[in-house]
């Protein structure tokens, strides 16, 4: 069994670079397949290695909309943005966009979440005249709308909004799916202000749902012109929010990317710290795994029927059913192992020699802390001055 030191030496010397080359070959095959298409729609989203504003790494993933295959993974260390974690998503998106534009000349649409910095790049920035249409993810849009309604429901006399949150977000999904233009969207969307007051026909239109069941008829409706109704009007008719509606009408979703980001935890847990090259290699391993097992069939029971499992969502407090897929085969792993072993056999240097840092290694830019760590003696003196290093009184 390997000790920790030997493991890290093998990982740094022989695994990291070979995993990167193996991933690039896989990526090249995916891009070659996409070149034959008339137009390509990409979905993009970023993942930070830790929550909040203290993340060290950001990985931006681009996925092809039809096949759901991962086309690109770009990872960045915050030292490459001057220690600014907030700027990492924009920078990784730009690297992704520039690289893919060179490799694929048929990208017609790029769907992302509603990141202000990325939107600005298309509205008035360097991608304004790129010929690539920027659209927004309906999944994130509905999620953010739900957050606004839940927050408003906590205000005085607005508690009834909480009962309508799911209906309103579902209506938003429906509007984006059915409408082709902003005018069509507004015609359907504003009807929700009538629906929540138990008015389903009005002078200029009517609700599009079937007749309500008896249970639905007795729900807690919002009184017209009440504080809750006026607050909902502010949300539904918010001019700044409505300005982005045309970008939702392509009805794209990055939910599969969220699934992949959760999958990365299998290879790069947020509980551990990694060097920049190792973190990047681990994210690429997750990409290889995802692409290889993307089209697994459903697992069948002895009688030939599909096998299902139940899953409870704590946030929505609802059960859902999902199909269990066949087990993963990891057939690509022997090929990757062979490449790594071959590089070890042909290596001119042994494990005892330290591998030189690559020119693009972010660690060349300095320490994460911005300054060298103080000595143990200095820290002990600081601790003693605060009264934390004194012996306990008897």
C-alpha positions as CSV (number, residue, x, y, z in Angstrom):
1,X,0.0,0.0,0.0
2,X,1.3,3.5,-0.9
3,X,2.0,6.1,1.7
4,X,0.7,9.6,1.3
5,X,4.0,11.0,0.0
6,X,4.5,8.4,-2.7
7,X,0.8,8.8,-3.8
8,X,1.2,12.5,-4.3
9,X,4.5,12.1,-6.2
10,X,2.9,9.6,-8.6
11,X,-0.2,11.8,-9.0
12,X,1.9,14.9,-9.8
13,X,4.5,13.3,-11.9
14,X,2.5,10.8,-14.0
15,X,-1.3,11.2,-13.6
16,X,-2.1,14.9,-13.9
17,X,-0.6,15.6,-17.4
18,X,-1.8,12.3,-18.8
19,X,-5.4,12.8,-17.6
20,X,-5.3,16.2,-19.2
21,X,-4.2,14.7,-22.6
22,X,-6.7,11.9,-22.3
23,X,-9.5,14.5,-21.7
24,X,-8.4,16.6,-24.6
25,X,-8.6,13.6,-26.9
26,X,-12.1,12.9,-25.7
27,X,-13.0,16.5,-26.1
28,X,-11.6,16.5,-29.6
29,X,-13.9,13.6,-30.6
30,X,-16.9,15.5,-29.3
31,X,-16.0,18.6,-31.1
32,X,-15.4,16.7,-34.4
33,X,-19.0,15.3,-34.1
34,X,-20.4,18.8,-33.6
35,X,-18.6,20.3,-36.6
36,X,-21.0,18.4,-38.9
37,X,-24.1,20.2,-37.4
38,X,-25.5,23.3,-39.0
39,X,-25.8,25.1,-35.7
40,X,-24.8,24.3,-32.1
41,X,-26.5,25.5,-28.9
42,X,-24.3,25.4,-25.8
43,X,-25.3,25.5,-22.2
44,X,-22.9,26.9,-19.7
45,X,-22.6,27.2,-15.9
46,X,-19.9,27.8,-13.3
47,X,-19.0,25.8,-10.2
48,X,-17.1,27.2,-7.2
49,X,-15.0,24.8,-5.1
50,X,-16.5,26.4,-1.9
51,X,-19.6,28.6,-1.2
52,X,-19.6,32.3,-0.5
53,X,-16.9,34.7,-1.7
54,X,-13.8,32.7,-0.5
55,X,-13.6,30.2,-3.3
56,X,-10.2,29.3,-4.6
57,X,-11.2,27.5,-7.8
58,X,-13.9,28.1,-10.4
59,X,-14.7,25.5,-13.1
60,X,-16.9,26.6,-16.1
61,X,-18.5,23.8,-18.0
62,X,-20.0,24.0,-21.5
63,X,-22.5,21.3,-22.6
64,X,-24.1,20.7,-26.0
65,X,-27.8,21.1,-25.8
66,X,-29.0,18.2,-27.9
67,X,-26.6,15.4,-26.9
68,X,-25.9,16.8,-23.4
69,X,-22.2,16.0,-23.9
70,X,-19.6,18.1,-22.2
71,X,-17.7,20.1,-24.7
72,X,-15.4,22.2,-22.5
73,X,-14.2,22.5,-18.9
74,X,-12.1,25.5,-17.9
75,X,-10.8,25.8,-14.4
76,X,-9.3,28.9,-12.8
77,X,-7.4,29.7,-9.6
78,X,-8.4,33.0,-7.9
79,X,-4.7,34.1,-8.1
80,X,-5.3,34.5,-11.9
81,X,-7.9,37.2,-11.1
82,X,-5.9,39.0,-8.5
83,X,-7.5,37.2,-5.6
84,X,-11.0,38.3,-6.6
85,X,-13.3,35.2,-6.5
86,X,-16.3,37.2,-7.8
87,X,-14.5,37.8,-11.2
88,X,-13.7,34.1,-11.8
89,X,-17.0,33.1,-13.4
90,X,-16.7,35.9,-16.0
91,X,-13.0,35.1,-16.7
92,X,-13.7,31.3,-17.1
93,X,-16.7,32.1,-19.4
94,X,-14.5,34.3,-21.6
95,X,-11.8,31.6,-21.9
96,X,-14.5,29.0,-22.7
97,X,-16.1,31.3,-25.3
98,X,-12.9,32.2,-27.0
99,X,-11.6,28.6,-27.1
100,X,-14.9,27.2,-28.5
101,X,-15.2,29.9,-31.0
102,X,-11.9,28.9,-32.5
103,X,-12.7,25.2,-32.5
104,X,-16.3,25.5,-33.5
105,X,-17.5,28.0,-36.1
106,X,-21.2,27.0,-35.8
107,X,-22.1,28.1,-32.3
108,X,-25.3,30.1,-32.7
109,X,-26.6,30.3,-29.1
110,X,-25.1,30.2,-25.6
111,X,-27.4,29.7,-22.6
112,X,-26.2,30.7,-19.2
113,X,-27.6,31.7,-15.8
114,X,-28.5,35.4,-15.3
115,X,-24.9,36.4,-14.4
116,X,-24.7,40.2,-14.7
117,X,-21.1,40.2,-15.9
118,X,-21.7,37.6,-18.6
119,X,-24.9,39.4,-19.8
120,X,-22.9,42.6,-20.1
121,X,-20.4,40.9,-22.4
122,X,-23.2,40.2,-24.9
123,X,-25.2,43.4,-24.4
124,X,-22.4,45.9,-24.8
125,X,-19.1,44.0,-24.4
126,X,-16.8,42.1,-26.6
127,X,-19.3,39.5,-27.7
128,X,-22.0,42.0,-28.8
129,X,-21.2,41.4,-32.5
130,X,-20.1,37.8,-32.2
131,X,-23.2,36.4,-33.9
132,X,-23.8,34.2,-30.9
133,X,-27.3,34.7,-29.3
134,X,-27.2,34.9,-25.5
135,X,-30.1,33.2,-23.7
136,X,-30.9,32.6,-20.1
137,X,-31.6,29.4,-18.3
138,X,-35.3,28.9,-17.5
139,X,-34.4,26.7,-14.5
140,X,-32.4,29.4,-12.7
141,X,-35.0,32.0,-13.8
142,X,-37.8,30.1,-12.1
143,X,-35.7,29.5,-9.0
144,X,-34.8,33.2,-8.6
145,X,-38.5,34.2,-9.2
146,X,-39.5,31.7,-6.4
147,X,-36.9,33.3,-4.1
148,X,-38.4,36.7,-4.7
149,X,-41.9,35.6,-3.9
150,X,-40.8,33.7,-0.7
151,X,-39.0,36.8,0.5
152,X,-42.0,39.0,-0.2
153,X,-44.3,36.5,1.7
154,X,-42.3,37.3,4.9
155,X,-43.4,41.0,4.7
156,X,-46.3,42.3,6.7
157,X,-49.7,41.1,5.4
158,X,-48.1,39.2,2.5
159,X,-48.2,35.7,3.9
160,X,-50.7,34.4,1.4
161,X,-48.1,34.7,-1.3
162,X,-46.4,31.6,0.1
163,X,-49.4,29.5,-1.0
164,X,-49.1,30.7,-4.5
165,X,-45.3,30.4,-5.0
166,X,-45.4,27.1,-6.8
167,X,-48.4,28.0,-9.0
168,X,-46.6,31.3,-10.1
169,X,-43.3,29.6,-10.9
170,X,-45.1,26.9,-12.8
171,X,-46.9,29.6,-14.7
172,X,-43.6,31.2,-15.6
173,X,-42.4,27.9,-17.0
174,X,-45.6,27.6,-19.1
175,X,-45.4,31.2,-20.4
176,X,-41.7,30.7,-21.5
177,X,-42.6,27.4,-23.2
178,X,-45.7,28.7,-25.1
179,X,-44.7,32.3,-26.0
180,X,-42.7,33.0,-29.1
181,X,-42.5,36.8,-28.6
182,X,-42.4,39.2,-25.6
183,X,-45.9,40.4,-26.4
184,X,-47.2,36.8,-26.3
185,X,-45.4,36.2,-23.0
186,X,-46.9,39.3,-21.4
187,X,-50.4,38.4,-22.6
188,X,-50.2,35.0,-20.8
189,X,-48.0,36.1,-17.9
190,X,-50.1,39.0,-16.5
191,X,-53.1,36.6,-16.2
192,X,-51.6,35.3,-13.0
193,X,-52.6,38.5,-11.3
194,X,-56.2,37.6,-12.0
195,X,-55.8,33.9,-11.2
196,X,-54.5,34.4,-7.7
197,X,-57.6,36.4,-6.8
198,X,-59.9,33.5,-8.0
199,X,-60.8,35.4,-11.2
200,X,-60.3,33.2,-14.2
201,X,-62.1,35.3,-16.9
202,X,-61.7,39.0,-17.4
203,X,-62.5,41.6,-20.0
204,X,-59.4,41.0,-22.2
205,X,-58.8,37.3,-21.7
206,X,-59.0,34.2,-19.5
207,X,-56.9,31.6,-17.7
208,X,-55.7,28.7,-19.9
209,X,-56.0,26.0,-17.3
210,X,-58.8,23.4,-17.2
211,X,-61.8,23.9,-14.8
212,X,-60.5,23.8,-11.2
213,X,-61.1,20.8,-9.0
214,X,-63.1,21.1,-5.9
215,X,-60.0,21.0,-3.7
216,X,-58.4,23.8,-5.7
217,X,-61.6,26.0,-5.5
218,X,-61.3,26.1,-1.7
219,X,-57.6,27.2,-1.5
220,X,-56.6,30.5,0.1
221,X,-57.0,33.1,-2.7
222,X,-55.4,36.5,-2.4
223,X,-57.9,39.4,-2.1
224,X,-57.7,41.9,-4.9
225,X,-55.9,45.1,-4.1
226,X,-54.7,43.7,-0.8
227,X,-51.1,44.3,0.4
228,X,-50.1,40.8,-0.8
229,X,-51.7,41.4,-4.2
230,X,-50.0,44.8,-4.7
231,X,-46.6,43.2,-3.7
232,X,-47.1,40.5,-6.2
233,X,-47.9,43.1,-8.9
234,X,-44.5,44.7,-8.2
235,X,-42.7,41.4,-8.7
236,X,-44.7,40.3,-11.8
237,X,-44.5,43.7,-13.5
238,X,-40.9,44.6,-12.4
239,X,-39.5,46.4,-15.5
240,X,-35.9,45.4,-14.8
241,X,-36.8,41.7,-14.6
242,X,-39.1,41.9,-17.6
243,X,-36.3,43.4,-19.7
244,X,-34.6,40.0,-19.8
245,X,-37.7,38.0,-20.7
246,X,-36.8,37.6,-24.4
247,X,-33.7,35.7,-23.3
248,X,-35.9,33.1,-21.6
249,X,-38.1,32.4,-24.6
250,X,-35.7,29.9,-26.1
251,X,-36.8,27.7,-23.2
252,X,-33.3,26.2,-22.4
253,X,-32.4,24.6,-19.1
254,X,-29.0,24.0,-17.5
255,X,-30.4,21.5,-15.0
256,X,-28.1,18.8,-16.5
257,X,-25.1,20.9,-15.7
258,X,-26.2,21.1,-12.1
259,X,-26.3,17.3,-12.0
260,X,-22.7,17.3,-13.4
261,X,-21.5,19.8,-10.8
262,X,-22.9,17.5,-8.1
263,X,-21.0,14.6,-9.8
264,X,-17.7,16.5,-9.5
265,X,-17.9,16.0,-5.7
266,X,-17.1,12.3,-6.3
267,X,-13.7,13.4,-7.7
268,X,-13.0,16.7,-6.0
269,X,-14.8,16.9,-2.7
270,X,-15.2,20.4,-1.1
271,X,-13.9,18.9,2.1
272,X,-10.3,18.6,0.8
273,X,-7.7,21.0,-0.6
274,X,-6.0,20.4,-3.9
275,X,-3.2,22.0,-5.9
276,X,-4.4,23.8,-9.1
277,X,-3.1,21.1,-11.5
278,X,-4.6,18.3,-9.4
279,X,-8.0,20.0,-9.0
280,X,-8.2,20.6,-12.8
281,X,-7.3,16.9,-13.4
282,X,-10.0,15.7,-11.0
283,X,-12.6,17.8,-12.7
284,X,-11.6,16.4,-16.1
285,X,-11.9,12.9,-14.6
286,X,-15.5,13.8,-13.7
287,X,-16.0,15.0,-17.3
288,X,-14.7,11.7,-18.8
289,X,-16.9,9.7,-16.4
290,X,-20.0,11.8,-17.3
291,X,-19.5,11.7,-21.1
292,X,-18.8,8.0,-21.1
293,X,-21.8,7.0,-19.1
294,X,-24.2,9.6,-20.4
295,X,-26.5,7.3,-22.4
296,X,-26.8,4.4,-20.0
297,X,-30.0,2.5,-20.4
298,X,-32.5,1.9,-17.6
299,X,-31.9,-1.1,-15.3
300,X,-34.5,-3.8,-15.8
301,X,-35.8,-6.2,-13.2
302,X,-36.1,-10.0,-13.8
303,X,-39.6,-9.6,-15.4
304,X,-38.2,-7.0,-17.9
305,X,-39.8,-3.9,-16.4
306,X,-37.9,-0.8,-15.4
307,X,-36.7,-0.5,-11.9
308,X,-37.6,2.7,-10.1
309,X,-36.6,4.4,-6.8
310,X,-38.2,7.2,-4.7
311,X,-36.4,10.3,-3.6
312,X,-37.6,12.9,-1.1
313,X,-36.7,16.6,-1.6
314,X,-36.4,18.3,1.8
315,X,-36.7,21.8,0.3
316,X,-39.9,21.2,-1.7
317,X,-41.2,18.5,0.8
318,X,-42.2,16.3,-2.2
319,X,-41.5,12.8,-3.3
320,X,-40.5,12.1,-6.9
321,X,-39.8,8.9,-8.9
322,X,-36.7,8.3,-10.9
323,X,-35.5,5.4,-13.1
324,X,-32.5,3.5,-12.0
325,X,-29.9,3.2,-14.7
326,X,-27.5,0.4,-15.5
327,X,-24.3,0.2,-13.5
328,X,-21.3,2.1,-14.9
329,X,-18.7,0.1,-16.7
330,X,-15.7,2.5,-16.7
331,X,-14.4,0.9,-19.8
332,X,-12.1,3.9,-20.5
333,X,-10.1,3.4,-17.3
334,X,-7.8,0.6,-18.6
335,X,-6.8,2.9,-21.5
336,X,-6.0,5.7,-19.2
337,X,-4.1,3.5,-16.8
338,X,-2.1,2.1,-19.7
339,X,-1.1,5.7,-20.7
340,X,0.0,6.5,-17.2
341,X,1.9,3.3,-16.7
342,X,3.7,3.8,-20.1
343,X,4.8,7.3,-19.1
344,X,6.2,5.9,-15.8
345,X,8.2,3.2,-17.7
346,X,9.6,5.8,-20.1
347,X,10.4,8.4,-17.4
348,X,14.0,9.5,-17.3
349,X,13.8,10.7,-13.7
350,X,12.7,8.8,-10.6
351,X,10.1,9.8,-8.0
352,X,12.7,11.4,-5.8
353,X,13.1,14.3,-8.2
354,X,10.5,17.1,-7.9
355,X,8.5,17.8,-11.0
356,X,9.1,21.4,-12.2
357,X,6.1,23.7,-12.1
358,X,4.4,24.4,-15.5
359,X,4.6,27.9,-16.9
360,X,0.8,28.3,-16.5
361,X,0.7,27.0,-12.9
362,X,-1.1,29.7,-10.8
363,X,1.2,29.0,-7.9
364,X,3.8,31.0,-9.8
365,X,1.7,34.1,-9.1
366,X,2.3,33.9,-5.4
367,X,0.8,32.7,-2.2
368,X,-2.9,32.5,-1.6
369,X,-2.5,34.5,1.6
370,X,-0.6,37.3,-0.2
371,X,2.3,37.1,2.2
372,X,4.6,34.4,3.7
373,X,3.3,32.6,6.8
374,X,4.8,33.8,10.1
375,X,7.1,31.5,12.0
376,X,5.8,29.3,14.9
377,X,7.7,31.5,17.4
378,X,6.0,34.7,16.1
379,X,2.5,33.0,16.4
380,X,3.3,31.8,19.9
381,X,4.3,35.3,20.9
382,X,1.0,36.8,19.4
383,X,-1.0,34.1,21.3
384,X,0.8,34.9,24.6
385,X,0.2,38.7,24.1
386,X,-3.6,38.0,23.8
387,X,-3.4,36.0,27.1
388,X,-4.1,32.7,25.3
389,X,-0.7,31.3,25.9
390,X,-0.5,31.7,29.7
391,X,-0.5,28.6,31.9
392,X,-3.8,27.8,33.6
393,X,-4.1,29.2,37.2
394,X,-4.4,26.6,39.9
